Amino acid sequence: MTWTVTYSRQAEKQRVKLPERIKAVLDALILEIMSSGPARINWKNYSKLSNGDHHCHLKKGQPTYVAVWQVTDKTIKLVEVTYVGTHEKAPY
């Protein structure tokens, strides 16, 4: 059974403002989460945060782009992306 990935309202607005190259990387991340689950240890700088959220870098350098997501329901396998953007404004 695959995971369902949704965006919060804020993350959806942030995604629209991303450069096309970063959107493509984000889409690849979402496809991996859908097929293999929220723990993406094969991605650069992936970590599970103390509050149960997950994050990884989409692009290193200046600026660094990150994605933050959380598992909202393990039973029905639901993940919500809560933040997509630069590292400086990330909520962790």
MODELLER restraints for C-alpha pairs under 7 A, 6 or more apart:
rsr = mdl.restraints
at = mdl.atoms
rsr.add(forms.Gaussian(group=physical.xy_distance, feature=features.Distance(at['CA:2:A'], at['CA:34:A']), mean=5.54, stdev=0.5))
rsr.add(forms.Gaussian(group=physical.xy_distance, feature=features.Distance(at['CA:2:A'], at['CA:35:A']), mean=5.38, stdev=0.5))
rsr.add(forms.Gaussian(group=physical.xy_distance, feature=features.Distance(at['CA:3:A'], at['CA:33:A']), mean=6.86, stdev=0.5))
rsr.add(forms.Gaussian(group=physical.xy_distance, feature=features.Distance(at['CA:3:A'], at['CA:34:A']), mean=4.46, stdev=0.5))
rsr.add(forms.Gaussian(group=physical.xy_distance, feature=features.Distance(at['CA:3:A'], at['CA:35:A']), mean=6.50, stdev=0.5))
rsr.add(forms.Gaussian(group=physical.xy_distance, feature=features.Distance(at['CA:3:A'], at['CA:37:A']), mean=6.28, stdev=0.5))
rsr.add(forms.Gaussian(group=physical.xy_distance, feature=features.Distance(at['CA:3:A'], at['CA:77:A']), mean=4.87, stdev=0.5))
rsr.add(forms.Gaussian(group=physical.xy_distance, feature=features.Distance(at['CA:3:A'], at['CA:78:A']), mean=5.81, stdev=0.5))
rsr.add(forms.Gaussian(group=physical.xy_distance, feature=features.Distance(at['CA:4:A'], at['CA:34:A']), mean=6.03, stdev=0.5))
rsr.add(forms.Gaussian(group=physical.xy_distance, feature=features.Distance(at['CA:4:A'], at['CA:77:A']), mean=6.24, stdev=0.5))
rsr.add(forms.Gaussian(group=physical.xy_distance, feature=features.Distance(at['CA:4:A'], at['CA:78:A']), mean=4.90, stdev=0.5))
rsr.add(forms.Gaussian(group=physical.xy_distance, feature=features.Distance(at['CA:4:A'], at['CA:79:A']), mean=6.08, stdev=0.5))
rsr.add(forms.Gaussian(group=physical.xy_distance, feature=features.Distance(at['CA:5:A'], at['CA:34:A']), mean=6.52, stdev=0.5))
rsr.add(forms.Gaussian(group=physical.xy_distance, feature=features.Distance(at['CA:5:A'], at['CA:78:A']), mean=6.11, stdev=0.5))
rsr.add(forms.Gaussian(group=physical.xy_distance, feature=features.Distance(at['CA:5:A'], at['CA:79:A']), mean=4.80, stdev=0.5))
rsr.add(forms.Gaussian(group=physical.xy_distance, feature=features.Distance(at['CA:5:A'], at['CA:80:A']), mean=5.66, stdev=0.5))
rsr.add(forms.Gaussian(group=physical.xy_distance, feature=features.Distance(at['CA:6:A'], at['CA:79:A']), mean=6.34, stdev=0.5))
rsr.add(forms.Gaussian(group=physical.xy_distance, feature=features.Distance(at['CA:6:A'], at['CA:80:A']), mean=4.78, stdev=0.5))
rsr.add(forms.Gaussian(group=physical.xy_distance, feature=features.Distance(at['CA:6:A'], at['CA:81:A']), mean=6.19, stdev=0.5))
rsr.add(forms.Gaussian(group=physical.xy_distance, feature=features.Distance(at['CA:7:A'], at['CA:80:A']), mean=5.41, stdev=0.5))
rsr.add(forms.Gaussian(group=physical.xy_distance, feature=features.Distance(at['CA:7:A'], at['CA:81:A']), mean=4.75, stdev=0.5))
rsr.add(forms.Gaussian(group=physical.xy_distance, feature=features.Distance(at['CA:7:A'], at['CA:82:A']), mean=6.40, stdev=0.5))
rsr.add(forms.Gaussian(group=physical.xy_distance, feature=features.Distance(at['CA:8:A'], at['CA:80:A']), mean=6.53, stdev=0.5))
rsr.add(forms.Gaussian(group=physical.xy_distance, feature=features.Distance(at['CA:8:A'], at['CA:81:A']), mean=6.15, stdev=0.5))
rsr.add(forms.Gaussian(group=physical.xy_distance, feature=features.Distance(at['CA:8:A'], at['CA:82:A']), mean=5.38, stdev=0.5))
rsr.add(forms.Gaussian(group=physical.xy_distance, feature=features.Distance(at['CA:11:A'], at['CA:81:A']), mean=6.52, stdev=0.5))
rsr.add(forms.Gaussian(group=physical.xy_distance, feature=features.Distance(at['CA:11:A'], at['CA:82:A']), mean=5.42, stdev=0.5))
rsr.add(forms.Gaussian(group=physical.xy_distance, feature=features.Distance(at['CA:11:A'], at['CA:83:A']), mean=4.87, stdev=0.5))
rsr.add(forms.Gaussian(group=physical.xy_distance, feature=features.Distance(at['CA:11:A'], at['CA:84:A']), mean=5.74, stdev=0.5))
rsr.add(forms.Gaussian(group=physical.xy_distance, feature=features.Distance(at['CA:14:A'], at['CA:84:A']), mean=5.98, stdev=0.5))
rsr.add(forms.Gaussian(group=physical.xy_distance, feature=features.Distance(at['CA:14:A'], at['CA:85:A']), mean=6.53, stdev=0.5))
rsr.add(forms.Gaussian(group=physical.xy_distance, feature=features.Distance(at['CA:15:A'], at['CA:23:A']), mean=6.98, stdev=0.5))
rsr.add(forms.Gaussian(group=physical.xy_distance, feature=features.Distance(at['CA:15:A'], at['CA:84:A']), mean=6.27, stdev=0.5))
rsr.add(forms.Gaussian(group=physical.xy_distance, feature=features.Distance(at['CA:22:A'], at['CA:58:A']), mean=6.80, stdev=0.5))
rsr.add(forms.Gaussian(group=physical.xy_distance, feature=features.Distance(at['CA:25:A'], at['CA:58:A']), mean=6.33, stdev=0.5))
rsr.add(forms.Gaussian(group=physical.xy_distance, feature=features.Distance(at['CA:26:A'], at['CA:58:A']), mean=6.77, stdev=0.5))
rsr.add(forms.Gaussian(group=physical.xy_distance, feature=features.Distance(at['CA:40:A'], at['CA:46:A']), mean=6.54, stdev=0.5))
rsr.add(forms.Gaussian(group=physical.xy_distance, feature=features.Distance(at['CA:43:A'], at['CA:56:A']), mean=6.62, stdev=0.5))
rsr.add(forms.Gaussian(group=physical.xy_distance, feature=features.Distance(at['CA:44:A'], at['CA:56:A']), mean=6.36, stdev=0.5))
rsr.add(forms.Gaussian(group=physical.xy_distance, feature=features.Distance(at['CA:44:A'], at['CA:57:A']), mean=6.01, stdev=0.5))
rsr.add(forms.Gaussian(group=physical.xy_distance, feature=features.Distance(at['CA:45:A'], at['CA:56:A']), mean=5.29, stdev=0.5))
rsr.add(forms.Gaussian(group=physical.xy_distance, feature=features.Distance(at['CA:45:A'], at['CA:57:A']), mean=5.82, stdev=0.5))
rsr.add(forms.Gaussian(group=physical.xy_distance, feature=features.Distance(at['CA:46:A'], at['CA:55:A']), mean=5.60, stdev=0.5))
rsr.add(forms.Gaussian(group=physical.xy_distance, feature=features.Distance(at['CA:46:A'], at['CA:56:A']), mean=4.08, stdev=0.5))
rsr.add(forms.Gaussian(group=physical.xy_distance, feature=features.Distance(at['CA:46:A'], at['CA:57:A']), mean=6.86, stdev=0.5))
rsr.add(forms.Gaussian(group=physical.xy_distance, feature=features.Distance(at['CA:47:A'], at['CA:54:A']), mean=5.87, stdev=0.5))
rsr.add(forms.Gaussian(group=physical.xy_distance, feature=features.Distance(at['CA:47:A'], at['CA:55:A']), mean=5.64, stdev=0.5))
rsr.add(forms.Gaussian(group=physical.xy_distance, feature=features.Distance(at['CA:47:A'], at['CA:56:A']), mean=6.49, stdev=0.5))
rsr.add(forms.Gaussian(group=physical.xy_distance, feature=features.Distance(at['CA:48:A'], at['CA:54:A']), mean=4.38, stdev=0.5))
rsr.add(forms.Gaussian(group=physical.xy_distance, feature=features.Distance(at['CA:48:A'], at['CA:55:A']), mean=6.48, stdev=0.5))
rsr.add(forms.Gaussian(group=physical.xy_distance, feature=features.Distance(at['CA:52:A'], at['CA:70:A']), mean=6.78, stdev=0.5))
rsr.add(forms.Gaussian(group=physical.xy_distance, feature=features.Distance(at['CA:53:A'], at['CA:68:A']), mean=6.79, stdev=0.5))
rsr.add(forms.Gaussian(group=physical.xy_distance, feature=features.Distance(at['CA:53:A'], at['CA:69:A']), mean=5.71, stdev=0.5))
rsr.add(forms.Gaussian(group=physical.xy_distance, feature=features.Distance(at['CA:53:A'], at['CA:70:A']), mean=4.53, stdev=0.5))
rsr.add(forms.Gaussian(group=physical.xy_distance, feature=features.Distance(at['CA:54:A'], at['CA:68:A']), mean=5.66, stdev=0.5))
rsr.add(forms.Gaussian(group=physical.xy_distance, feature=features.Distance(at['CA:54:A'], at['CA:69:A']), mean=5.31, stdev=0.5))
rsr.add(forms.Gaussian(group=physical.xy_distance, feature=features.Distance(at['CA:54:A'], at['CA:70:A']), mean=5.99, stdev=0.5))
rsr.add(forms.Gaussian(group=physical.xy_distance, feature=features.Distance(at['CA:55:A'], at['CA:66:A']), mean=6.89, stdev=0.5))
rsr.add(forms.Gaussian(group=physical.xy_distance, feature=features.Distance(at['CA:55:A'], at['CA:67:A']), mean=5.52, stdev=0.5))
rsr.add(forms.Gaussian(group=physical.xy_distance, feature=features.Distance(at['CA:55:A'], at['CA:68:A']), mean=4.38, stdev=0.5))
rsr.add(forms.Gaussian(group=physical.xy_distance, feature=features.Distance(at['CA:55:A'], at['CA:69:A']), mean=6.37, stdev=0.5))
rsr.add(forms.Gaussian(group=physical.xy_distance, feature=features.Distance(at['CA:56:A'], at['CA:66:A']), mean=5.67, stdev=0.5))
rsr.add(forms.Gaussian(group=physical.xy_distance, feature=features.Distance(at['CA:56:A'], at['CA:67:A']), mean=5.78, stdev=0.5))
rsr.add(forms.Gaussian(group=physical.xy_distance, feature=features.Distance(at['CA:56:A'], at['CA:68:A']), mean=6.99, stdev=0.5))
rsr.add(forms.Gaussian(group=physical.xy_distance, feature=features.Distance(at['CA:57:A'], at['CA:65:A']), mean=5.84, stdev=0.5))
rsr.add(forms.Gaussian(group=physical.xy_distance, feature=features.Distance(at['CA:57:A'], at['CA:66:A']), mean=4.32, stdev=0.5))
rsr.add(forms.Gaussian(group=physical.xy_distance, feature=features.Distance(at['CA:57:A'], at['CA:67:A']), mean=6.54, stdev=0.5))
rsr.add(forms.Gaussian(group=physical.xy_distance, feature=features.Distance(at['CA:58:A'], at['CA:65:A']), mean=5.26, stdev=0.5))
rsr.add(forms.Gaussian(group=physical.xy_distance, feature=features.Distance(at['CA:58:A'], at['CA:66:A']), mean=5.23, stdev=0.5))
rsr.add(forms.Gaussian(group=physical.xy_distance, feature=features.Distance(at['CA:58:A'], at['CA:67:A']), mean=6.87, stdev=0.5))
rsr.add(forms.Gaussian(group=physical.xy_distance, feature=features.Distance(at['CA:59:A'], at['CA:65:A']), mean=5.17, stdev=0.5))
rsr.add(forms.Gaussian(group=physical.xy_distance, feature=features.Distance(at['CA:63:A'], at['CA:86:A']), mean=6.35, stdev=0.5))
rsr.add(forms.Gaussian(group=physical.xy_distance, feature=features.Distance(at['CA:64:A'], at['CA:86:A']), mean=5.57, stdev=0.5))
rsr.add(forms.Gaussian(group=physical.xy_distance, feature=features.Distance(at['CA:64:A'], at['CA:87:A']), mean=5.46, stdev=0.5))
rsr.add(forms.Gaussian(group=physical.xy_distance, feature=features.Distance(at['CA:65:A'], at['CA:85:A']), mean=5.23, stdev=0.5))
rsr.add(forms.Gaussian(group=physical.xy_distance, feature=features.Distance(at['CA:65:A'], at['CA:86:A']), mean=4.36, stdev=0.5))
rsr.add(forms.Gaussian(group=physical.xy_distance, feature=features.Distance(at['CA:65:A'], at['CA:87:A']), mean=5.58, stdev=0.5))
rsr.add(forms.Gaussian(group=physical.xy_distance, feature=features.Distance(at['CA:66:A'], at['CA:84:A']), mean=5.85, stdev=0.5))
rsr.add(forms.Gaussian(group=physical.xy_distance, feature=features.Distance(at['CA:66:A'], at['CA:85:A']), mean=5.66, stdev=0.5))
rsr.add(forms.Gaussian(group=physical.xy_distance, feature=features.Distance(at['CA:66:A'], at['CA:86:A']), mean=6.02, stdev=0.5))
rsr.add(forms.Gaussian(group=physical.xy_distance, feature=features.Distance(at['CA:66:A'], at['CA:87:A']), mean=5.79, stdev=0.5))
rsr.add(forms.Gaussian(group=physical.xy_distance, feature=features.Distance(at['CA:67:A'], at['CA:83:A']), mean=5.66, stdev=0.5))
rsr.add(forms.Gaussian(group=physical.xy_distance, feature=features.Distance(at['CA:67:A'], at['CA:84:A']), mean=4.50, stdev=0.5))
rsr.add(forms.Gaussian(group=physical.xy_distance, feature=features.Distance(at['CA:67:A'], at['CA:85:A']), mean=6.72, stdev=0.5))
rsr.add(forms.Gaussian(group=physical.xy_distance, feature=features.Distance(at['CA:68:A'], at['CA:81:A']), mean=5.96, stdev=0.5))
rsr.add(forms.Gaussian(group=physical.xy_distance, feature=features.Distance(at['CA:68:A'], at['CA:82:A']), mean=5.70, stdev=0.5))
rsr.add(forms.Gaussian(group=physical.xy_distance, feature=features.Distance(at['CA:68:A'], at['CA:83:A']), mean=5.02, stdev=0.5))
rsr.add(forms.Gaussian(group=physical.xy_distance, feature=features.Distance(at['CA:68:A'], at['CA:84:A']), mean=6.49, stdev=0.5))
rsr.add(forms.Gaussian(group=physical.xy_distance, feature=features.Distance(at['CA:69:A'], at['CA:79:A']), mean=6.83, stdev=0.5))
rsr.add(forms.Gaussian(group=physical.xy_distance, feature=features.Distance(at['CA:69:A'], at['CA:80:A']), mean=5.53, stdev=0.5))
rsr.add(forms.Gaussian(group=physical.xy_distance, feature=features.Distance(at['CA:69:A'], at['CA:81:A']), mean=4.10, stdev=0.5))
rsr.add(forms.Gaussian(group=physical.xy_distance, feature=features.Distance(at['CA:69:A'], at['CA:82:A']), mean=5.29, stdev=0.5))
rsr.add(forms.Gaussian(group=physical.xy_distance, feature=features.Distance(at['CA:69:A'], at['CA:83:A']), mean=6.96, stdev=0.5))
rsr.add(forms.Gaussian(group=physical.xy_distance, feature=features.Distance(at['CA:70:A'], at['CA:79:A']), mean=5.68, stdev=0.5))
rsr.add(forms.Gaussian(group=physical.xy_distance, feature=features.Distance(at['CA:70:A'], at['CA:80:A']), mean=5.49, stdev=0.5))
rsr.add(forms.Gaussian(group=physical.xy_distance, feature=features.Distance(at['CA:70:A'], at['CA:81:A']), mean=6.50, stdev=0.5))
rsr.add(forms.Gaussian(group=physical.xy_distance, feature=features.Distance(at['CA:71:A'], at['CA:78:A']), mean=6.04, stdev=0.5))
rsr.add(forms.Gaussian(group=physical.xy_distance, feature=features.Distance(at['CA:71:A'], at['CA:79:A']), mean=4.46, stdev=0.5))
rsr.add(forms.Gaussian(group=physical.xy_distance, feature=features.Distance(at['CA:71:A'], at['CA:80:A']), mean=6.43, stdev=0.5))
rsr.add(forms.Gaussian(group=physical.xy_distance, feature=features.Distance(at['CA:72:A'], at['CA:78:A']), mean=5.61, stdev=0.5))
rsr.add(forms.Gaussian(group=physical.xy_distance, feature=features.Distance(at['CA:72:A'], at['CA:79:A']), mean=5.57, stdev=0.5))
rsr.add(forms.Gaussian(group=physical.xy_distance, feature=features.Distance(at['CA:72:A'], at['CA:80:A']), mean=6.57, stdev=0.5))
